[in-house]
């Protein structure tokens, strides 16, 4: 008997190794998605908690909502993508000027 652990993945066939790796990746992706959703919920509660005290804070809230909107757009909706890009550029320009 040895204290050295046996690496079972190396004893499986290639198909079984790939299936195992796929299952591990799916579990990891699901965990990351859950953590990301928790972060989204947290930031949304923070943004809702109090009204913006400055135009900059209001713009940050608007940026967040705009990014949520962009995530729903298809790649072929170039006009709306261009509009969003222009609005975000306006926010940046106005912040620099103030």
Buried (B, 14 or more C-beta within 10 A) or exposed (E): EEEEEEEEEEEEEEEEBEEEEEEEEEEEEEEEEEEEEEEEEEEBEEBEEEEEEEEEEEBBBBBBEBEEEBEEEEEEEEEEBEEBEEBBEEBEEEEEEE
